[in-house]
């Protein structure tokens, strides 16, 4: 077994690093090769650490859009014209179970009044 260890291919010791990093397999001595491999591992881990988004800084995924028919929009706009856009948004959010923003209702009321 000692003979096999001495004749083993030293290039098979370390995997090839990512592009741009020196290969430990081309180092002249095994000590330099292990130092090179350790340095490559440290560089790759630091790059992964800073490349991935930090906790708390990730963007939230937006919610799905709600589809309202023309009749539903008209009903909401009429109610909001008589009451307020805020009250209409609250009422129809509870009725439909879909979130409805007050600013959306204001846009529908503006179109309703212009026609």
N, C-alpha and C positions, 0 to 999 in steps of 0.2 A: 504494500500500500504506500509505503514511503516513496518508492520509485514512481508510483502514479502521481503522487502529489508534486514531486519535483518536475515531472514531465508534463503536468497539466498545463493547459493553455492559459496564461495569465490574462489574455484578452477576454476570456469568458467570465472573469470575475465580476465586472461591473456592467450594468446595462448602459446603453447609449443615452446621453443626456438630451435635453431639448435643444433645438437649434440655437446657436449663439453661445452655448456654454462649452468649455473645453472638455474633451473626452479624457476620463481617467485611464482609459486603456492605452493611451499613447504616451503616458508618463514613463520615464526611464526606470524608476524604482518602484517597488510595491508600496513603500511608505509615502512617496509623492502621489501615487495613484489613489491611496485611501484618503489622503488629505484633499485631493481634488474632488473625489466623490462626496466627501463630507461638505465641502464648500458648495458644490452643485446642489446638494440636498437643501442646504440652508437658503440658498438663493431661490430655489423653486418654492419652498414653503413660504418665504417672505413675499414672493410675487403673488402666490395664491391668497395670502392673507390680505394684501392690499387690493387685489383685483376683485375679490368678492365683496358684495355690499356689506357695510357695517350694520350691526343690529340697531334698529331704530331709524336707519336712514333709508330703508327700502321704501320704494313708492308703493302705495296701496293699489291694489287692482280695483279698477272702477266697477261699479255695479252695472247690471244689464239695463238697457233702455226699456222703458215701458211703452207699449203700443196702445194708443187710444184711438178709437174710431172717430169719425167726424161727428157723429151723433153724441158721443160721450163728451167731446170737446165743447160742443155747443151747449150741452146741459151744464157743464162746469162753468162756462163763460157766462151763461145767463144767471146762474146762482151767484157768481162772483160780482156781476154787475149790480145785483140787488143788495148783496151783503159786502164782504170784502174778499180780496184774493186769499188772505191768510185763512179766513174761516172756510172758504171753499176748498183750499188745499187740505186742511185738516179733515173736513167732512168726507171728501172723496178718497182720501188716503185710507180712512177707516172703512168706507164702503167697499172699495175695490181691493183693498189689501196690497195695493201697489203704491210705493211712495210717489207723491206728487209735490213738486216744489212750488213755492209761492211765486217765484219768478216765472215759471212756466205758465202758471195761471194768468199772471199779468199780461204775458204775451198773447194768450188766447183772448183775453178781454179786450185788448187793444185791437185785434183783428175783428172781433165781434162788433165793437163799436164803430169801426171804420166802414163796415158793410151795412 
